[in-house]
């Protein structure tokens, strides 16, 4: 569900902003999150675990509106609605702050995994979580820099 929301957020970019840097970042986030969803599904299926049906491959599946406890960092339905309604610079700011929140939630989940005795001992899972942690941290820095950088029009 966490990854599905990130993919849902990035899907808004093409119709909500002309910011080329944000479009490139969004494409990278969407691609990595989609690949991670595939990994998690394979990992769970190989262990006979239930695989959630809430995936980006299911059009119309809007995870942000479901009545359930949100995973760490997930945007609330209100935040998602504000993102859907925003355009241009307002969208850019909401997307970046929302995705930073989202990524920080992923870092919390990785930390919780490694803080749990015996968890993360599977080599594939350890590598996945470590890669996710590194990627999220790098993307947070990129997004923070983007937030700090004002568009040329605002500098005049």
DSSP file (Angstrom, degrees, kcal/mol; ACC not computed):
  #  RESIDUE AA STRUCTURE BP1 BP2  ACC     N-H-->O    O-->H-N    N-H-->O    O-->H-N    TCO  KAPPA ALPHA  PHI   PSI    X-CA   Y-CA   Z-CA
    1    1 A X     >        0   0    0      0, 0.0     4,-2.0     0, 0.0     5,-0.2   0.000 360.0 360.0 360.0 -40.3    0.0    0.0    0.0
    2    2 A X  H  >  +     0   0    0      1,-0.2     4,-1.5     2,-0.2     3,-0.1   0.948 360.0  42.1 -60.5 -49.9    2.8    2.4    0.9
    3    3 A X  H  > S+     0   0    0      1,-0.2     4,-2.2     2,-0.2    -1,-0.2   0.877 110.0  58.4 -65.3 -38.0    4.5    2.0   -2.5
    4    4 A X  H  > S+     0   0    0      1,-0.2     4,-2.4     2,-0.2    -1,-0.2   0.879 103.7  52.4 -60.6 -37.6    1.2    2.1   -4.3
    5    5 A X  H  X S+     0   0    0     -4,-2.0     4,-2.6     2,-0.2    -1,-0.2   0.903 107.0  52.1 -66.7 -38.5    0.5    5.5   -2.9
    6    6 A X  H  X S+     0   0    0     -4,-1.5     4,-2.4     2,-0.2    -2,-0.2   0.914 110.7  48.0 -62.1 -41.6    3.9    6.8   -4.1
    7    7 A X  H  X S+     0   0    0     -4,-2.2     4,-1.8     2,-0.2    -1,-0.2   0.905 110.7  51.7 -64.4 -40.8    3.1    5.5   -7.6
    8    8 A X  H  X S+     0   0    0     -4,-2.4     4,-0.6     1,-0.2    -2,-0.2   0.906 109.9  49.9 -61.2 -41.9   -0.4    7.2   -7.4
    9    9 A X  H >< S+     0   0    0     -4,-2.6     3,-1.2     1,-0.2     4,-0.4   0.927 110.3  48.6 -63.2 -45.4    1.3   10.5   -6.4
   10   10 A X  H >< S+     0   0    0     -4,-2.4     3,-1.1     1,-0.3     4,-0.5   0.804 100.4  66.4 -67.6 -27.3    3.8   10.3   -9.3
   11   11 A X  H 3< S+     0   0    0     -4,-1.8     4,-0.3     1,-0.2    -1,-0.3   0.737  95.3  59.1 -64.9 -21.3    1.0    9.6  -11.7
   12   12 A X  T XX S+     0   0    0     -3,-1.2     4,-0.9    -4,-0.6     3,-0.8   0.712  84.8  82.3 -77.4 -20.8   -0.4   13.1  -11.0
   13   13 A X  H X> S+     0   0    0     -3,-1.1     4,-1.8    -4,-0.4     3,-1.2   0.891  83.4  55.6 -56.1 -48.2    2.8   14.9  -12.2
   14   14 A X  H 34 S+     0   0    0     -4,-0.5    -1,-0.2     1,-0.3    -2,-0.1   0.810 117.0  35.5 -60.5 -30.5    2.1   14.9  -15.9
   15   15 A X  H <4 S+     0   0    0     -3,-0.8    -1,-0.3    -4,-0.3    -2,-0.2   0.469 120.9  46.5-100.6  -1.9   -1.2   16.6  -15.6
   16   16 A X  H << S+     0   0    0     -3,-1.2    72,-2.4    -4,-0.9     2,-0.3   0.554 111.6  26.0-119.2 -10.3   -0.4   18.9  -12.7
   17   17 A X     <  -     0   0    0     -4,-1.8    -1,-0.2    70,-0.2    72,-0.0  -0.998  42.2-155.9-153.3 154.7    3.0   20.5  -13.4
   18   18 A X        +     0   0    0     -2,-0.3     2,-0.5    -3,-0.1    -1,-0.1   0.335  55.3 130.7-105.1   1.8    5.4   21.5  -16.2
   19   19 A X     >  -     0   0    0      1,-0.2     4,-2.3    -6,-0.1     5,-0.2  -0.426  44.1-161.6 -63.5 108.7    8.4   21.3  -13.9
   20   20 A X  H  > S+     0   0    0     -2,-0.5     4,-2.3     1,-0.2     5,-0.2   0.875  87.8  52.2 -63.3 -39.5   10.9   19.2  -15.9
   21   21 A X  H  > S+     0   0    0      1,-0.2     4,-2.4     2,-0.2    -1,-0.2   0.906 111.3  47.0 -64.3 -40.7   13.0   18.4  -12.9
   22   22 A X  H  > S+     0   0    0      2,-0.2     4,-3.0     1,-0.2    -2,-0.2   0.885 110.0  53.6 -68.3 -37.7   10.0   17.2  -11.0
   23   23 A X  H  X S+     0   0    0     -4,-2.3     4,-2.1     2,-0.2    -2,-0.2   0.915 110.9  46.2 -62.2 -42.9    8.8   15.1  -14.0
   24   24 A X  H  X S+     0   0    0     -4,-2.3     4,-1.9     2,-0.2    -2,-0.2   0.924 114.6  46.9 -65.5 -44.8   12.2   13.4  -14.2
   25   25 A X  H  X S+     0   0    0     -4,-2.4     4,-2.7     1,-0.2    -2,-0.2   0.925 111.5  51.8 -62.3 -44.7   12.3   12.7  -10.4
   26   26 A X  H  X S+     0   0    0     -4,-3.0     4,-2.9     1,-0.2    -1,-0.2   0.882 107.9  51.7 -60.2 -40.2    8.7   11.5  -10.5
   27   27 A X  H  X S+     0   0    0     -4,-2.1     4,-2.3     2,-0.2    -1,-0.2   0.906 111.6  47.4 -63.9 -40.8    9.5    9.1  -13.3
   28   28 A X  H  X S+     0   0    0     -4,-1.9     4,-2.5     2,-0.2     5,-0.2   0.919 113.8  46.9 -66.2 -43.8   12.5    7.7  -11.4
   29   29 A X  H  X S+     0   0    0     -4,-2.7     4,-2.9     2,-0.2     5,-0.3   0.935 112.6  49.7 -63.7 -46.1   10.4    7.3   -8.2
   30   30 A X  H  X S+     0   0    0     -4,-2.9     4,-2.3     1,-0.2    -2,-0.2   0.917 112.7  47.3 -59.0 -44.6    7.5    5.6  -10.1
   31   31 A X  H  X S+     0   0    0     -4,-2.3     4,-2.3    -5,-0.2    -1,-0.2   0.934 114.8  44.4 -64.2 -47.5    9.9    3.2  -11.7
   32   32 A X  H  X S+     0   0    0     -4,-2.5     4,-2.2     1,-0.2    -2,-0.2   0.902 114.5  48.9 -67.3 -39.7   11.8    2.3   -8.5
   33   33 A X  H  X S+     0   0    0     -4,-2.9     4,-2.1    -5,-0.2    -1,-0.2   0.907 111.5  49.8 -66.0 -40.4    8.6    1.9   -6.5
   34   34 A X  H  X S+     0   0    0     -4,-2.3     4,-2.0    -5,-0.3    -2,-0.2   0.904 111.7  48.3 -64.2 -41.7    7.0   -0.2   -9.2
   35   35 A X  H  X S+     0   0    0     -4,-2.3     4,-2.2     1,-0.2    -1,-0.2   0.882 110.8  51.3 -65.6 -37.8   10.0   -2.5   -9.3
   36   36 A X  H  X S+     0   0    0     -4,-2.2     4,-2.7     2,-0.2    -2,-0.2   0.869 106.6  54.1 -68.0 -35.7   10.0   -2.7   -5.5
   37   37 A X  H  X S+     0   0    0     -4,-2.1     4,-2.5     2,-0.2    -2,-0.2   0.934 108.7  49.4 -60.5 -45.5    6.4   -3.7   -5.5
   38   38 A X  H  X S+     0   0    0     -4,-2.0     4,-2.4     1,-0.2    -2,-0.2   0.914 111.0  49.8 -60.6 -43.1    7.2   -6.5   -7.9
   39   39 A X  H  X S+     0   0    0     -4,-2.2     4,-2.9     1,-0.2    -2,-0.2   0.942 111.1  48.6 -59.8 -47.9   10.1   -7.7   -5.7
   40   40 A X  H  X S+     0   0    0     -4,-2.7     4,-2.7     1,-0.2     5,-0.2   0.894 110.9  50.6 -62.6 -39.8    7.9   -7.7   -2.6
   41   41 A X  H  X S+     0   0    0     -4,-2.5     4,-2.8     2,-0.2    -1,-0.2   0.934 113.2  45.5 -62.1 -45.9    5.1   -9.7   -4.4
   42   42 A X  H  X S+     0   0    0     -4,-2.4     4,-2.4     2,-0.2    -2,-0.2   0.919 113.2  50.3 -62.5 -43.7    7.7  -12.3   -5.6
   43   43 A X  H  X S+     0   0    0     -4,-2.9     4,-0.7     2,-0.2    -2,-0.2   0.924 114.8  43.0 -61.6 -46.4    9.2  -12.4   -2.1
   44   44 A X  H ><>S+     0   0    0     -4,-2.7     5,-2.7    -5,-0.2     3,-1.0   0.930 113.6  50.7 -66.0 -45.7    5.9  -13.0   -0.4
   45   45 A X  H ><5S+     0   0    0     -4,-2.8     3,-1.6     1,-0.3    -2,-0.2   0.881 104.9  57.2 -61.3 -39.0    4.6  -15.4   -3.0
   46   46 A X  H 3<5S+     0   0    0     -4,-2.4    -1,-0.3     1,-0.3    -2,-0.2   0.727 110.6  45.5 -64.7 -20.5    7.8  -17.5   -2.7
   47   47 A X  T <<5S-     0   0    0     -3,-1.0    -1,-0.3    -4,-0.7    -2,-0.2   0.266 117.6-111.2-105.8   9.2    7.0  -17.9    1.0
   48   48 A X  T < 5 +     0   0    0     -3,-1.6    -3,-0.2     1,-0.2     2,-0.2   0.739  68.7 146.8  70.1  22.5    3.4  -18.7    0.6
   49   49 A X      < -     0   0    0     -5,-2.7    -1,-0.2    -6,-0.2     2,-0.2  -0.571  57.2 -92.3 -91.8 156.1    2.3  -15.3    2.0
   50   50 A X        -     0   0    0     -2,-0.2     2,-0.5     1,-0.0    -1,-0.1  -0.445  35.8-146.6 -65.7 132.3   -0.8  -13.3    1.0
   51   51 A X        -     0   0    0     -2,-0.2   -10,-0.1    -7,-0.1    -1,-0.0  -0.916  20.9-118.5-104.4 125.1    0.0  -10.8   -1.7
   52   52 A X        -     0   0    0     -2,-0.5   -11,-0.0     1,-0.1    -1,-0.0  -0.289   8.3-145.6 -61.6 143.0   -2.1   -7.6   -1.4
   53   53 A X  S    S+     0   0    0      1,-0.1     2,-1.5     2,-0.0    -1,-0.1   0.521  74.4 102.2 -84.6  -6.5   -4.4   -6.8   -4.4
   54   54 A X        +     0   0    0      3,-0.1     2,-0.3     2,-0.0   -50,-0.2  -0.619  52.3 135.4 -83.0  90.3   -3.8   -3.1   -3.9
   55   55 A X    >   -     0   0    0     -2,-1.5     3,-1.9   -51,-0.1     6,-0.2  -0.918  68.8-110.9-134.7 159.9   -1.3   -2.5   -6.7
   56   56 A X  T 3  S+     0   0    0     -2,-0.3     5,-0.1     1,-0.3     4,-0.1   0.712 110.6  72.8 -62.9 -18.8   -0.7    0.2   -9.4
   57   57 A X  T 3  S+     0   0    0      1,-0.2     2,-0.9     2,-0.1    -1,-0.3   0.593  83.0  78.3 -71.9  -6.8   -1.6   -2.4  -12.0
   58   58 A X  S X  S-     0   0    0     -3,-1.9     3,-1.9     3,-0.1    -1,-0.2  -0.799  82.9-142.6-104.9  92.5   -5.2   -2.2  -10.9
   59   59 A X  T 3  S+     0   0    0     -2,-0.9     3,-0.1     1,-0.3    -2,-0.1  -0.190  83.8  24.4 -54.5 140.6   -6.7    1.0  -12.4
   60   60 A X  T 3  S+     0   0    0      1,-0.2     2,-1.2    -4,-0.1    -1,-0.3   0.395  81.9 133.1  85.8  -4.0   -9.0    2.9  -10.2
   61   61 A X    <   -     0   0    0     -3,-1.9     2,-1.0    -6,-0.2    -1,-0.2  -0.695  34.2-175.0 -83.0 100.4   -7.5    1.4   -7.0
   62   62 A X    >   -     0   0    0     -2,-1.2     3,-1.3     1,-0.2     4,-0.3  -0.804   8.8-178.8-102.2  95.1   -7.2    4.6   -4.9
   63   63 A X  G >  S+     0   0    0     -2,-1.0     3,-1.1     1,-0.3    -1,-0.2   0.753  72.9  70.7 -65.9 -25.8   -5.4    3.5   -1.7
   64   64 A X  G 3  S+     0   0    0      1,-0.2    -1,-0.3    12,-0.1    16,-0.1   0.688  97.5  50.2 -69.5 -17.0   -5.5    7.0   -0.2
   65   65 A X  G <  S+     0   0    0     -3,-1.3    -1,-0.2    11,-0.1    -2,-0.2   0.496  82.0 112.2-100.5  -4.0   -9.3    6.8    0.4
   66   66 A X  S <  S-     0   0    0     -3,-1.1     2,-1.3    -4,-0.3    11,-0.1  -0.428  72.4-121.8 -72.3 145.0   -9.5    3.5    2.1
   67   67 A X        +     0   0    0     -2,-0.1     2,-0.3     2,-0.0    -1,-0.1  -0.698  69.7 106.5 -88.3  89.8  -10.5    3.5    5.8
   68   68 A X  S    S-     0   0    0     -2,-1.3     2,-0.1     0, 0.0    -2,-0.0  -0.974  79.6 -74.0-156.7 163.1   -7.5    1.8    7.4
   69   69 A X        -     0   0    0     -2,-0.3     2,-0.2     1,-0.1    -3,-0.0  -0.425  53.9-124.1 -63.4 133.3   -4.5    2.7    9.5
   70   70 A X        -     0   0    0     -2,-0.1     3,-0.1     4,-0.1     2,-0.1  -0.544  18.3-120.0 -80.3 144.0   -2.0    4.4    7.4
   71   71 A X    >   -     0   0    0     -2,-0.2     3,-2.1     1,-0.2    35,-0.1  -0.416  55.2 -67.0 -73.4 159.0    1.6    3.0    7.2
   72   72 A X  T 3  S+     0   0    0      1,-0.3    -1,-0.2    33,-0.2    37,-0.1  -0.198 121.2   9.1 -52.5 132.7    4.3    5.4    8.4
   73   73 A X  T 3  S+     0   0    0      1,-0.3    -1,-0.3    32,-0.2    32,-0.1   0.253  89.1 141.0  84.9 -12.2    4.7    8.4    6.2
   74   74 A X    <   -     0   0    0     -3,-2.1    -1,-0.3    28,-0.1     2,-0.2  -0.350  56.0-112.4 -66.1 143.5    1.6    7.8    4.0
   75   75 A X        -     0   0    0     -3,-0.1    -1,-0.1     1,-0.1     2,-0.0  -0.482  30.5-117.3 -73.2 145.0   -0.4   10.9    3.1
   76   76 A X     >  -     0   0    0     -2,-0.2     4,-2.5     1,-0.1     5,-0.2  -0.325  29.9-103.6 -73.1 163.1   -3.8   11.3    4.6
   77   77 A X  H  > S+     0   0    0      1,-0.2     4,-2.2     2,-0.2     5,-0.1   0.872 124.8  53.8 -55.0 -35.7   -6.8   11.3    2.3
   78   78 A X  H  > S+     0   0    0      2,-0.2     4,-2.3     1,-0.2    -1,-0.2   0.905 108.1  48.3 -66.8 -41.3   -7.0   15.1    2.9
   79   79 A X  H  > S+     0   0    0      2,-0.2     4,-2.1     1,-0.2    -2,-0.2   0.904 111.9  49.6 -65.2 -40.4   -3.4   15.5    1.8
   80   80 A X  H  X S+     0   0    0     -4,-2.5     4,-2.4     2,-0.2    -2,-0.2   0.898 110.2  50.6 -65.0 -39.6   -3.9   13.4   -1.3
   81   81 A X  H  X S+     0   0    0     -4,-2.2     4,-1.8    -5,-0.2    -2,-0.2   0.908 109.5  50.2 -65.2 -41.7   -7.0   15.4   -2.2
   82   82 A X  H  X S+     0   0    0     -4,-2.3     4,-1.3     1,-0.2    -1,-0.2   0.897 110.9  50.3 -62.0 -39.8   -5.1   18.7   -1.8
   83   83 A X  H  < S+     0   0    0     -4,-2.1     3,-0.3     1,-0.2    -2,-0.2   0.914 108.9  51.3 -63.8 -43.2   -2.4   17.2   -4.1
   84   84 A X  H  < S+     0   0    0     -4,-2.4    -1,-0.2     1,-0.2    -2,-0.2   0.844 113.0  45.8 -62.5 -33.8   -5.0   16.2   -6.7
   85   85 A X  H  < S+     0   0    0     -4,-1.8    -1,-0.2    -5,-0.2    -2,-0.2   0.694  96.1  92.3 -84.1 -20.1   -6.5   19.7   -6.7
   86   86 A X     <  -     0   0    0     -4,-1.3     2,-0.3    -3,-0.3    -3,-0.0  -0.367  52.7-171.5 -79.6 154.5   -3.2   21.6   -6.9
   87   87 A X    >>  -     0   0    0     -2,-0.1     3,-1.1   -70,-0.0     4,-0.9  -0.956  47.1 -11.4-138.6 157.3   -1.5   22.8  -10.1
   88   88 A X  H 3> S-     0   0    0    -72,-2.4     4,-2.5    -2,-0.3     3,-0.2  -0.192 126.5  -2.0  59.4-137.3    1.9   24.3  -11.0
   89   89 A X  H 3> S+     0   0    0      1,-0.2     4,-2.4     2,-0.2    -1,-0.2   0.833 134.4  55.4 -60.4 -35.3    4.1   25.6   -8.2
   90   90 A X  H <> S+     0   0    0     -3,-1.1     4,-2.4     2,-0.2    -1,-0.2   0.927 109.7  46.6 -64.0 -43.4    1.6   24.7   -5.5
   91   91 A X  H  X S+     0   0    0     -4,-0.9     4,-3.5   -75,-0.3     5,-0.3   0.935 109.8  54.5 -60.9 -46.3    1.5   21.1   -6.7
   92   92 A X  H  X S+     0   0    0     -4,-2.5     4,-2.7     1,-0.2     5,-0.2   0.931 111.1  44.5 -54.7 -48.9    5.3   21.0   -6.8
   93   93 A X  H  X S+     0   0    0     -4,-2.4     4,-2.6     2,-0.2     5,-0.3   0.923 115.8  46.4 -63.1 -45.2    5.5   22.1   -3.2
   94   94 A X  H  X S+     0   0    0     -4,-2.4     4,-2.3     2,-0.2    -2,-0.2   0.899 114.1  48.9 -65.2 -39.7    2.8   19.7   -2.0
   95   95 A X  H  X S+     0   0    0     -4,-3.5     4,-3.1    -5,-0.2     5,-0.3   0.957 113.7  45.2 -63.4 -50.2    4.3   16.8   -4.0
   96   96 A X  H  X S+     0   0    0     -4,-2.7     4,-2.2    -5,-0.3    -2,-0.2   0.926 116.9  43.6 -63.2 -46.4    7.8   17.4   -2.7
   97   97 A X  H  X S+     0   0    0     -4,-2.6     4,-2.1    -5,-0.2    -1,-0.2   0.899 116.8  48.6 -66.6 -37.4    6.8   17.9    0.9
   98   98 A X  H  X S+     0   0    0     -4,-2.3     4,-2.4    -5,-0.3    -2,-0.2   0.899 112.1  47.1 -67.7 -40.9    4.4   14.9    0.7
   99   99 A X  H  X S+     0   0    0     -4,-3.1     4,-3.1     2,-0.2     5,-0.2   0.843 109.9  53.4 -72.6 -32.0    7.0   12.6   -0.9
  100  100 A X  H  X S+     0   0    0     -4,-2.2     4,-2.6    -5,-0.3    -2,-0.2   0.937 111.1  47.0 -63.1 -45.2    9.6   13.6    1.7
  101  101 A X  H  X S+     0   0    0     -4,-2.1     4,-1.7     2,-0.2    -2,-0.2   0.928 113.7  49.1 -57.3 -46.2    7.0   12.7    4.4
  102  102 A X  H  X S+     0   0    0     -4,-2.4     4,-1.5     1,-0.2    -2,-0.2   0.924 112.0  46.6 -61.1 -48.6    6.4    9.4    2.4
  103  103 A X  H  X S+     0   0    0     -4,-3.1     4,-2.2     1,-0.2    -1,-0.2   0.876 108.1  56.3 -64.5 -38.5   10.0    8.6    2.1
  104  104 A X  H  X S+     0   0    0     -4,-2.6     4,-1.9     1,-0.2    -1,-0.2   0.872 104.5  54.6 -61.5 -34.8   10.7    9.3    5.8
  105  105 A X  H  X S+     0   0    0     -4,-1.7     4,-2.1     2,-0.2    -1,-0.2   0.888 105.6  52.0 -63.3 -39.2    8.0    6.8    6.6
  106  106 A X  H  X S+     0   0    0     -4,-1.5     4,-2.4     1,-0.2    -2,-0.2   0.904 107.6  52.0 -63.3 -40.9    9.9    4.2    4.5
  107  107 A X  H  X S+     0   0    0     -4,-2.2     4,-2.5     1,-0.2    -1,-0.2   0.884 108.1  52.2 -62.7 -37.4   13.0    5.0    6.5
  108  108 A X  H  X S+     0   0    0     -4,-1.9     4,-2.7     2,-0.2    -2,-0.2   0.918 109.4  48.9 -62.7 -43.6   11.0    4.4    9.7
  109  109 A X  H  X S+     0   0    0     -4,-2.1     4,-2.2     2,-0.2    -2,-0.2   0.883 111.2  49.3 -66.7 -37.9    9.8    1.0    8.4
  110  110 A X  H  X S+     0   0    0     -4,-2.4     4,-2.4     2,-0.2     5,-0.2   0.934 112.4  48.3 -64.9 -44.8   13.3   -0.1    7.5
  111  111 A X  H  X S+     0   0    0     -4,-2.5     4,-1.7     1,-0.2    -2,-0.2   0.919 111.3  50.1 -60.8 -44.0   14.6    1.0   10.9
  112  112 A X  H  X S+     0   0    0     -4,-2.7     4,-0.7     2,-0.2    -1,-0.2   0.892 109.5  52.2 -61.3 -39.7   11.8   -0.9   12.6
  113  113 A X  H >< S+     0   0    0     -4,-2.2     3,-1.1     1,-0.2     6,-0.2   0.952 112.9  42.9 -60.2 -50.1   12.6   -4.0   10.5
  114  114 A X  H 3< S+     0   0    0     -4,-2.4    -1,-0.2     1,-0.2    -2,-0.2   0.721 110.1  57.6 -72.8 -20.0   16.3   -3.9   11.5
  115  115 A X  H 3< S+     0   0    0     -4,-1.7     2,-0.6    -5,-0.2    -1,-0.2   0.577  88.4  90.9 -82.7  -9.9   15.4   -3.1   15.2
  116  116 A X  S X< S-     0   0    0     -3,-1.1     3,-2.0    -4,-0.7    -4,-0.0  -0.775  90.6-110.9 -91.0 123.0   13.3   -6.3   15.4
  117  117 A X  T 3  S+     0   0    0     -2,-0.6     3,-0.1     1,-0.3    -2,-0.1  -0.259  98.8   4.8 -54.9 128.4   15.3   -9.3   16.5
  118  118 A X  T >  S+     0   0    0      1,-0.3     3,-0.9    -4,-0.1    -1,-0.3   0.233 100.0 123.8  82.9 -14.3   15.7  -11.8   13.7
  119  119 A X  T <   +     0   0    0     -3,-2.0    -1,-0.3    -6,-0.2    -6,-0.0  -0.469  67.6  26.1 -78.1 151.4   14.1   -9.6   11.1
  120  120 A X  T 3  S+     0   0    0     -2,-0.1    -1,-0.2    -3,-0.1     6,-0.1   0.629  81.5 122.3  74.6  12.8   16.0   -8.8    8.0
  121  121 A X    <   +     0   0    0     -3,-0.9     2,-0.2     4,-0.1    -2,-0.1   0.771  44.8  95.6 -78.4 -25.6   18.1  -11.9    8.2
  122  122 A X  S  > S-     0   0    0      1,-0.1     4,-3.1     2,-0.0     5,-0.2  -0.494  77.5-137.6 -64.0 128.3   17.0  -13.1    4.8
  123  123 A X  H  > S+     0   0    0     -2,-0.2     4,-2.6     1,-0.2     5,-0.2   0.897 101.4  48.7 -59.6 -43.3   19.8  -11.9    2.4
  124  124 A X  H  > S+     0   0    0      2,-0.2     4,-2.4     1,-0.2    -1,-0.2   0.917 114.7  45.4 -63.3 -42.7   17.3  -10.8   -0.3
  125  125 A X  H  > S+     0   0    0      2,-0.2     4,-2.9     1,-0.2     5,-0.3   0.900 111.9  51.9 -67.8 -41.0   15.2   -8.9    2.2
  126  126 A X  H  X S+     0   0    0     -4,-3.1     4,-2.5     2,-0.2     5,-0.2   0.942 112.7  45.1 -59.9 -47.7   18.3   -7.4    3.8
  127  127 A X  H  X S+     0   0    0     -4,-2.6     4,-2.6    -5,-0.2     5,-0.2   0.904 113.7  50.2 -63.2 -41.7   19.6   -6.2    0.4
  128  128 A X  H  X S+     0   0    0     -4,-2.4     4,-2.7    -5,-0.2    -2,-0.2   0.947 113.7  44.1 -60.3 -50.4   16.1   -4.9   -0.5
  129  129 A X  H  X S+     0   0    0     -4,-2.9     4,-2.5     2,-0.2    -2,-0.2   0.886 114.3  49.5 -65.7 -39.7   15.7   -2.9    2.7
  130  130 A X  H  X S+     0   0    0     -4,-2.5     4,-2.4    -5,-0.3    -1,-0.2   0.925 113.0  46.7 -65.5 -44.4   19.3   -1.5    2.6
  131  131 A X  H  X S+     0   0    0     -4,-2.6     4,-2.8    -5,-0.2     5,-0.2   0.913 112.3  50.8 -62.6 -42.6   18.8   -0.4   -1.0
  132  132 A X  H  X S+     0   0    0     -4,-2.7     4,-2.9    -5,-0.2     5,-0.2   0.923 110.0  50.2 -61.0 -44.0   15.5    1.2   -0.2
  133  133 A X  H  X S+     0   0    0     -4,-2.5     4,-2.3     1,-0.2    -2,-0.2   0.937 113.2  45.2 -60.1 -48.2   17.0    3.0    2.7
  134  134 A X  H  X S+     0   0    0     -4,-2.4     4,-2.1     1,-0.2    -2,-0.2   0.916 115.3  47.2 -62.8 -44.0   19.9    4.4    0.6
  135  135 A X  H  X S+     0   0    0     -4,-2.8     4,-2.7     2,-0.2     5,-0.2   0.922 111.9  49.5 -64.5 -45.2   17.6    5.4   -2.3
  136  136 A X  H  X S+     0   0    0     -4,-2.9     4,-2.5    -5,-0.2    -1,-0.2   0.915 111.0  49.9 -62.8 -42.8   15.0    7.1    0.0
  137  137 A X  H  X S+     0   0    0     -4,-2.3     4,-1.9    -5,-0.2    -1,-0.2   0.922 112.4  47.2 -61.9 -44.1   17.7    9.1    1.7
  138  138 A X  H  X S+     0   0    0     -4,-2.1     4,-2.0     1,-0.2    -2,-0.2   0.917 113.2  48.1 -64.1 -43.5   19.2   10.2   -1.6
  139  139 A X  H  X S+     0   0    0     -4,-2.7     4,-2.8     1,-0.2    -1,-0.2   0.860 107.4  56.0 -68.0 -34.6   15.8   11.2   -3.0
  140  140 A X  H  X S+     0   0    0     -4,-2.5     4,-2.7    -5,-0.2    -1,-0.2   0.925 107.9  49.0 -61.3 -43.1   14.9   13.1    0.2
  141  141 A X  H  X S+     0   0    0     -4,-1.9     4,-2.2     2,-0.2    -2,-0.2   0.917 111.4  49.2 -63.0 -42.4   18.1   15.2   -0.3
  142  142 A X  H  X S+     0   0    0     -4,-2.0     4,-2.3     1,-0.2    -2,-0.2   0.933 113.2  46.9 -60.4 -46.2   17.2   15.8   -3.9
  143  143 A X  H  X S+     0   0    0     -4,-2.8     4,-2.3     2,-0.2    -2,-0.2   0.880 110.0  52.4 -67.6 -37.9   13.7   16.9   -3.0
  144  144 A X  H  X S+     0   0    0     -4,-2.7     4,-1.9     2,-0.2    -1,-0.2   0.909 110.4  49.0 -62.9 -40.8   14.8   19.1   -0.1
  145  145 A X  H  X S+     0   0    0     -4,-2.2     4,-1.7     1,-0.2    -2,-0.2   0.909 110.2  51.4 -63.1 -42.4   17.2   20.9   -2.6
  146  146 A X  H  < S+     0   0    0     -4,-2.3    -2,-0.2     1,-0.2    -1,-0.2   0.885 109.5  50.1 -62.7 -38.7   14.3   21.2   -5.1
  147  147 A X  H  < S+     0   0    0     -4,-2.3    -1,-0.2     1,-0.2    -2,-0.2   0.873 111.1  48.7 -66.3 -36.8   12.2   22.8   -2.4
  148  148 A X  H  < S+     0   0    0     -4,-1.9     2,-0.6    -5,-0.2    -1,-0.2   0.782  95.0  85.1 -74.5 -26.8   14.9   25.2   -1.4
  149  149 A X  S  < S-     0   0    0     -4,-1.7     2,-0.3    -5,-0.1    -4,-0.0  -0.665  73.3-149.0 -80.9 118.1   15.5   26.3   -5.0
  150  150 A X        -     0   0    0     -2,-0.6     5,-0.1     1,-0.1    -2,-0.1  -0.656  22.2-105.5 -86.4 141.0   13.1   29.0   -6.0
  151  151 A X    >>  -     0   0    0     -2,-0.3     3,-1.1     1,-0.1     4,-0.9  -0.266  34.2-108.0 -59.6 154.0   11.9   29.2   -9.6
  152  152 A X  H >> S+     0   0    0      1,-0.3     4,-0.9     2,-0.2     3,-0.7   0.845 118.2  58.9 -53.5 -38.9   13.4   32.1  -11.6
  153  153 A X  H 34 S+     0   0    0      1,-0.2     3,-0.4     2,-0.2    -1,-0.3   0.850 104.3  50.6 -62.3 -33.9   10.1   34.0  -11.5
  154  154 A X  H <4 S+     0   0    0     -3,-1.1    -1,-0.2     1,-0.2    -2,-0.2   0.707 103.5  59.8 -78.7 -18.8   10.1   34.1   -7.7
  155  155 A X  H <<        0   0    0     -4,-0.9    -1,-0.2    -3,-0.7    -2,-0.2   0.717 360.0 360.0 -80.3 -21.2   13.7   35.4   -7.6
  156  156 A X     <        0   0    0     -4,-0.9    -1,-0.2    -3,-0.4    -2,-0.1   0.495 360.0 360.0 -74.8 360.0   12.9   38.6   -9.5
